[in-house]
Amino acid sequence: LSHCELITDEGIRHLGVSACSTEHLAVLELDNCPLITDASLDHLLSCHNLQRIELYDCQLITRAGIKRLKSHLPNIKVHAYFAPQTPPPSEGRSRQRYCRCCVIL
């Protein structure tokens, strides 16, 4: 289901409660699905054979949601990426025109 940008938690709920999924779903790829949240992970708790889930670029999925999923499915492999937090602007100093990684040639 990667890149299914319109799939929602409700769609994942239907997938997670289907008899086929609860018994046979082993791999679920949800990369770049911007509308799914931790609720989607909760809908997958009954998928006892789920071995791997891909969650790259799912901005509404949290570490807490993944931790809850892993507590119910301890053998699952979760592949996710969380962008580093943007540091707060420094107070009292003049703002740098370029970030530290940029070089002016």
C-alpha positions in Angstrom: 0.0 0.0 0.0 3.0 2.3 -0.2 2.3 5.7 -1.8 -1.5 5.2 -1.3 -1.8 8.8 -0.2 -5.5 8.7 0.4 -5.6 5.6 2.6 -6.9 6.4 6.1 -7.1 4.8 9.5 -10.5 3.5 8.5 -9.1 1.7 5.5 -6.4 0.1 7.7 -9.2 -0.9 10.2 -11.0 -2.8 7.4 -7.8 -4.5 6.5 -6.8 -5.4 10.1 -10.1 -7.0 11.0 -10.5 -9.1 7.9 -10.2 -12.8 8.6 -7.6 -13.2 5.9 -5.4 -10.5 7.4 -5.6 -11.8 11.0 -4.3 -15.2 9.9 -2.1 -14.6 6.9 -0.9 -11.0 6.7 2.9 -11.1 7.1 4.2 -7.9 5.5 2.6 -4.6 5.2 4.2 -1.7 3.4 2.7 1.7 4.2 5.5 4.0 3.1 4.4 7.5 2.2 0.8 7.2 3.5 0.4 10.7 5.1 -3.1 10.2 6.5 -2.5 7.2 8.7 -2.0 7.7 12.4 -1.2 5.5 15.4 -4.9 4.4 15.3 -3.9 2.4 12.2 -1.3 0.5 14.2 -3.9 -0.3 16.8 -6.1 -1.8 14.1 -3.4 -4.2 13.2 -3.0 -5.7 16.7 -5.0 -8.8 15.8 -2.8 -9.6 12.8 -0.8 -12.2 14.8 1.3 -13.3 11.8 2.5 -9.8 10.9 6.3 -10.0 10.7 7.3 -6.7 9.2 5.7 -3.3 8.7 7.2 -0.4 6.7 6.3 3.1 7.9 8.8 5.4 6.2 7.5 9.0 5.7 4.3 8.4 7.7 4.5 11.7 9.6 1.5 11.0 11.9 2.9 7.7 13.2 4.7 8.2 16.5 7.3 6.2 18.5 4.7 5.6 21.2 2.3 4.0 18.6 5.1 1.7 17.4 6.0 0.8 20.9 2.4 -0.2 21.6 2.3 -2.3 18.4 5.6 -4.0 19.4 4.2 -4.8 22.9 1.4 -6.8 21.3 3.5 -8.3 18.5 7.0 -8.6 20.0 8.5 -10.3 17.0 7.5 -7.7 14.4 10.2 -5.8 12.6 9.2 -2.1 12.2 11.0 0.0 9.6 10.3 3.6 10.2 12.1 6.9 9.8 11.6 10.0 12.0 13.1 13.2 10.7 15.3 15.0 13.3 13.6 17.7 15.2 14.4 21.2 14.0 16.4 23.0 16.7 14.8 26.1 18.2 16.1 29.4 16.9 18.9 30.8 19.0 17.8 33.7 21.2 19.8 36.9 21.3 22.1 36.0 18.5 21.8 37.2 14.9 20.4 34.7 12.6 22.8 32.9 10.4 22.2 33.4 6.7 23.2 29.8 5.9 23.1 26.6 7.9 26.3 25.0 9.1 26.3 22.4 6.3 26.1 24.9 3.4 29.3 26.3 1.9 29.4 29.4 -0.1 31.7 29.0 -3.2 
